[in-house]
Amino acid sequence: MNALALFILSVSLLCDAKLPRHRQIQPNDLSANQNQTLRIQTEKKNERTTRIVNEYRTRHRRESFDSRSYESSLIWAHSERLDENGDVLLRWVNSDSSITFRLEARTRGYVGLGFNSGRNMRGADLVVAWVDDRHGNAQLLDCHGLTFEDRAVADEVQNYELISGYQNDTHTTLEFRRQLDTCDKQDFIIGEDTTQILWALGSEGSDGELPRHMHSGIRPLRLLQPLSKPDTVPLKHWDVRIANLTIPHVMATLFWCKVFKAPDLLKKHHIVGYQPLIDSRPIRNKIPVVEKDSLSPVHHMVLYECAGDHDKRMWTEWAEGEGFFGPSRPGELATCVTPIAAWAMGSKGEFLPENVGIPLGERGGVSYYMLEVHYDNQALHEVLDNSGIRIHYTPQLRAHDAALLGAGIGVSALHVIPPKQRAYRTVGICSPECTNNTMPEEGINIVSVLLHAHGTARKITLKHIRGNEELPKISEENVYDARYQQSRIVPGGRKFYRRDTLITECTYDSTMRNKPILGGYSATQEMCLSFILYYPRTQLAGCYSMTPVVEFFETFGVKEFYGLSMMQVEKIFLSSGNVESLPQEIESGLTAVQGDDQGVGLMKGLVIKEPPEFRNKTFMAHLNEMPWSEPLLTEQIEKTLYHGWHMTFCKKRDDSWGAPIQIQNYPNYTKLSNNDASEKSCHYKSMRLPSVTTTTGSASTNSWSAILVLSILIVAR
């Protein structure tokens, strides 16, 4: 039984006020000694359940609110469906210190909501609420999941405040609030990081039996985020989407590129937002079909501006064509390097802050765009895809022309994460030489950041270095979830000057992997990127780094390969891992390359010549055989690749270099110290919200715990 199901079963016995009334338990019946006696002597599960519920009703009924005539006056800033069918809708609004929720669920039983950093109920903050069938009163209980057991117990202090609750023939609706930080160690601190939202619904009419039908799930969300919505003025839209692309079942990963001509506009317009258009249909018996539970293989999409459009006839032909398989796209598409929209799975799209817009169309300086779609088809299904991005734009220009800047680690197999590591760090640098050559004297203003990596990433940070000092982090996600990737507004914006340095740091948990993870576009590989929205618009499109080839292989003890010098290997990596020009004896040893390989195939084909102890092994075999369980080894590798030499790249919008490729050491700076004095001072288990409900009875915390423990024991039996 999974953790969520157990949570549902346990709280249903305690909290469902819909069970029938039988004989009354006397006040002392639930003492610690009698709990065991009651559990052993009572033969029928229904009788045990009824006694607990009746005792709860008479002595431990919490605050209730008769809300049959209540109508909420709150304006809800955010609204999210927690399930695919829309049966569970969560609305919320927050202030600087508190947050108020409205939970609407298709059930006449109880509803459970949880908050956690992990995707389970262990240590989770849980709240259970329902509406009494007989009196129409709403009731609520503050609980938490135990750290080492899948059990829910009542909090010693009840920090959730019930505002209202009511039900109709199909739905239960409840409103409640709490402090963002209750100063209660049994509650989850709601902050700016991604939160795993757990939800569960009880069945209707439970009459002493365990629920026959349960509905539960998990949805990652960021609860504290600024309101982002389209302008009040009407917006136009432009759909850029792939047309009838068949993804073959033999390809686990695939990149597809399609050129689009900008809309014909008589004057400059501003892009103000974008949304995904996901249309993937599995092919069954040679016929594409719509399947409700079928997952799309679309992993991420990026729309780029194209700078090199001198030959209009050729670019128009490409725009009218079907597109190109990533590795075989024309060389001229290398000028499509400036991102204007970046979408990854879990995102609903973005709307830009109201003071910035991205220029659109020829009057804005760009005539052609390229949509790059990455398909992750690990299930090896045959799929017909028509996915893409809807661009929202307006003729009403905003105050500033904005642009997106890509930063982080260059996507390459030289980006390695060892297996069995709890918190392994890698880093990408945007050098001061690059920012000095491409940014205006007055600098730029950073507005928002989209942090991107794959499934083993757990934390991503965008650091800001000025001279020899670290400034406050521009953006940070301490609980990264690749299933939920939304941009993060930088509060108040951030001024970034010439010769400032950007550092994108990623922390990975590879404890579930048995072999090293290489950088690449596949979901089984890894990335470490930041997409930075800023103004005013400059010529800078991308600012990345990677480990130099010689230093990389020396870190893993390799000095020489058969058939290729280190300079030749470096040249291959600098051309995105293209293996077409390899010597025959190397190329014949490579496995088939799928999608943009980024040097992974090369790693499998390189045969070590020196040193003698590794001779005649491929580099991948050597990597796989390294003693990764030795912490001294992995710590030394992390230190060398993190604080050692970095090869930096500075790309302009026209695909020219903004600064020469350089090899430089990790920046030397004074780290920003934590200001402990500014942290909130808490007297734990003492915070209470002022009551806004009618109190009908008080509760003994020991009795709460006893009831919950007994309910779990009943479930276990």
Secondary structure, 3 states (H helix, E strand, C coil): CCHHHHHHHHHHHHHCCCCCCCCCCCCCCCCHHHHHHHHHHCCCHHHHHHHHHHHHHHHCCCCEECCCCCCCCCCCCEEEECCCCCCEEEEEEECCCEEEEEEEECCCCCEEEEEECCCCCCCCEEEEEEECCCCCCEEEEEEEECCCCCCEEECCCCCCEEEEEEECCCCEEEEEEEECCCCCCCCCCCCCCCEEEEEEECCCCCCCCCCCCCEEEEEEECCCCCCCCCCCCCCEEEEEECCCEEECCCCCEEEEEEEEECCCCCCCEEEEEEEEECCEEEEECCEECCCCCCCCCEEEEEEEEECCCCCHHHHHHHHHCCCEEHHHCCHHHHHCCEEEEEEECCCCCEECCCCEEEEECHHHCCCEEEEEEEEECCCCCCEEECCEEEEEEECCCCCEECEEEEEEECCCCCCEECCCCCCEEEEEEECHHHHHHHCCCCCEEEEEEEEECCCCEEEEEEEEEECCEEEEEEEEECCCCCCCCCCEEEEEEEEECCCCEEEEEEEECCCCCCCCEEECCCCCCECCEEEEEEECCCCEEEEEEECCHHHHHHHCCCCEECCCCHHHHHHHHHCCCCCCCCCHHHHCCCCCCCCCCCCHHHHHHCEEEECHHHCCCEHHHHHHHCCCCCHHHHHHHHHHHHHCEEEEEEEECCCCEEEEEEEEECCCCECCCCCHHHCCCCCCCCCCCCCCCECCCCCCHHHHHHHHHHHHHHHHC
